[in-house]
């Protein structure tokens, strides 16, 4: 389709050149594409350079390519923005998954910052007390494991001892 467009464009330019008689125009091979040139006028028409009579043999300057606009990433971003605009979605409205992931990332960053802060005296004292309590609980668990018997059996035995002692006291009286 691009070759057909090029052919149609060339034919249209040839017809225009024939009808206007070539007045005020530069030839096609000089890079102006057959667009009208006003002599002595330095205005721009359709992005072409308007030259005076003395500058007809000079090469027309072309617009420099913008590497940002030509990059693949920029084109994809532009296409996505156009698509969201057509659908009526605003750029600040993000999918739920993306919002959750960003919130999680922010939360993790805050936790890292808190972990890097030095502890206050109160926090250090609380941490020491917590460590002592944890150590005490571990010792109790180790004692229970050393006995090798569950706690309910120990309670039952203590109840038997109490029961036996009360029975012996009753017999003696």
C-alpha positions as CSV (number, residue, x, y, z in Angstrom):
1,X,0.0,0.0,0.0
2,X,2.9,2.3,0.6
3,X,4.2,1.8,-3.0
4,X,0.7,2.7,-4.3
5,X,0.7,5.8,-2.2
6,X,4.1,6.8,-3.5
7,X,3.0,6.3,-7.1
8,X,-0.2,8.4,-6.6
9,X,1.8,11.1,-4.9
10,X,4.3,11.3,-7.8
11,X,1.5,11.4,-10.4
12,X,-0.3,14.2,-8.5
13,X,2.9,16.2,-8.3
14,X,3.5,15.8,-12.1
15,X,0.0,17.0,-12.8
16,X,0.4,20.1,-10.6
17,X,3.7,20.9,-12.3
18,X,2.1,20.7,-15.8
19,X,-0.9,22.9,-14.8
20,X,1.1,25.6,-13.1
21,X,3.8,25.6,-15.7
22,X,6.5,25.3,-13.3
23,X,6.3,28.9,-12.0
24,X,7.7,29.4,-8.6
25,X,8.7,25.8,-8.1
26,X,11.9,23.8,-7.8
27,X,12.4,20.6,-9.7
28,X,11.6,17.3,-8.0
29,X,15.2,16.2,-7.9
30,X,16.2,19.1,-5.6
31,X,14.4,17.8,-2.6
32,X,11.4,20.1,-2.5
33,X,8.9,17.6,-3.8
34,X,7.4,20.1,-6.3
35,X,5.8,22.2,-3.6
36,X,5.3,25.9,-4.5
37,X,8.1,28.3,-3.6
38,X,7.5,32.0,-3.2
39,X,10.6,33.9,-4.4
40,X,12.0,36.2,-1.8
41,X,9.8,34.8,0.9
42,X,11.3,32.9,3.8
43,X,8.1,31.4,5.1
44,X,7.5,27.7,5.7
45,X,4.8,25.8,3.8
46,X,4.1,22.2,4.8
47,X,7.5,21.9,6.5
48,X,9.6,22.8,3.4
49,X,12.2,25.5,3.1
50,X,11.3,28.4,1.0
51,X,14.4,29.6,-1.0
52,X,15.1,32.7,-2.9
53,X,16.3,32.7,-6.5
54,X,20.0,32.6,-5.5
55,X,19.5,29.6,-3.2
56,X,17.8,27.3,-5.6
57,X,20.9,25.0,-5.9
58,X,21.3,24.5,-2.1
59,X,20.2,21.4,-0.4
60,X,17.1,21.8,1.7
61,X,17.7,21.2,5.5
62,X,15.7,18.3,6.9
63,X,14.2,18.1,10.4
64,X,16.5,16.1,12.7
65,X,15.1,12.9,14.0
66,X,14.2,12.8,17.7
67,X,15.6,9.6,19.2
68,X,13.1,9.7,22.0
69,X,10.1,9.8,19.8
70,X,11.5,7.1,17.6
71,X,12.3,4.7,20.4
72,X,10.1,1.6,20.8
73,X,9.4,2.3,24.4
74,X,8.1,5.8,23.6
75,X,5.8,4.5,20.8
76,X,4.4,1.8,23.1
77,X,3.7,4.3,25.9
78,X,2.1,6.7,23.4
79,X,-0.1,3.9,22.0
80,X,-1.1,2.8,25.5
81,X,-2.0,6.4,26.5
82,X,-4.1,6.8,23.3
83,X,-5.8,3.5,24.0
84,X,-6.7,4.4,27.6
85,X,-7.9,7.8,26.5
86,X,-10.3,6.2,23.9
87,X,-11.6,3.8,26.5
88,X,-12.2,6.6,29.0
89,X,-9.7,5.3,31.6
90,X,-7.6,7.8,33.4
91,X,-3.8,7.2,33.7
92,X,-4.0,7.5,37.5
93,X,-6.5,4.6,37.7
94,X,-4.3,1.6,37.9
95,X,-5.2,-2.1,37.9
96,X,-5.9,-3.6,41.4
97,X,-2.8,-5.9,41.2
98,X,-0.5,-3.0,40.4
99,X,-1.9,-0.9,43.2
100,X,-1.5,-3.8,45.7
101,X,2.1,-4.5,44.6
102,X,3.0,-0.8,44.9
103,X,1.5,-0.6,48.4
104,X,3.4,-3.8,49.4
105,X,6.6,-2.3,48.1
106,X,6.1,1.0,50.0
107,X,5.3,-1.0,53.2
108,X,8.6,-3.0,52.8
109,X,10.6,0.2,52.3
110,X,9.1,1.7,55.5
111,X,10.0,-1.5,57.4
112,X,13.5,-1.4,56.1
113,X,13.9,2.2,57.2
114,X,12.5,1.4,60.7
115,X,14.9,-1.5,61.0
116,X,17.9,0.7,60.2
117,X,17.0,3.3,62.8
118,X,18.9,3.0,66.1
119,X,16.8,1.8,69.1
120,X,15.9,4.1,71.9
121,X,16.7,3.3,75.5
122,X,13.1,2.3,76.2
123,X,13.1,0.0,73.2
124,X,16.4,-1.6,74.3
125,X,15.1,-2.3,77.8
126,X,11.9,-3.8,76.4
127,X,13.9,-6.0,74.1
128,X,16.1,-7.2,77.0
129,X,13.0,-8.1,79.1
130,X,11.4,-9.9,76.1
131,X,14.6,-12.0,75.7
132,X,14.6,-12.9,79.4
133,X,11.0,-14.0,79.2
134,X,11.7,-16.1,76.1
135,X,14.7,-17.7,77.8
136,X,12.6,-18.5,80.9
137,X,9.8,-20.1,78.7
138,X,12.5,-22.2,77.0
139,X,13.8,-23.5,80.3
140,X,10.3,-24.5,81.4
141,X,9.8,-26.4,78.2
142,X,13.1,-28.1,78.6
143,X,12.2,-29.2,82.1
144,X,8.9,-30.7,80.9
145,X,10.7,-32.6,78.1
146,X,13.2,-34.0,80.6
147,X,10.5,-35.5,82.7
148,X,9.2,-37.2,79.6
149,X,5.7,-37.3,80.9
150,X,2.8,-35.1,79.9
151,X,1.6,-32.6,82.4
152,X,-1.8,-34.3,82.9
153,X,-0.1,-37.4,84.2
154,X,1.9,-35.3,86.6
155,X,-1.3,-33.7,87.8
156,X,-3.0,-37.1,88.2
157,X,-0.1,-38.4,90.3
158,X,-0.2,-35.3,92.5
159,X,-3.9,-35.9,93.0
160,X,-3.3,-39.6,93.9
161,X,-0.7,-38.5,96.5
162,X,-3.2,-36.1,98.0
163,X,-5.9,-38.7,97.9
164,X,-3.7,-41.3,99.6
165,X,-2.5,-38.9,102.2
166,X,-6.1,-38.0,103.1
167,X,-7.0,-41.7,103.3
168,X,-4.2,-42.4,105.7
169,X,-5.1,-39.5,107.8
170,X,-8.7,-40.7,108.1
171,X,-7.5,-44.3,109.1
172,X,-5.3,-43.0,111.7
173,X,-8.0,-41.1,113.4
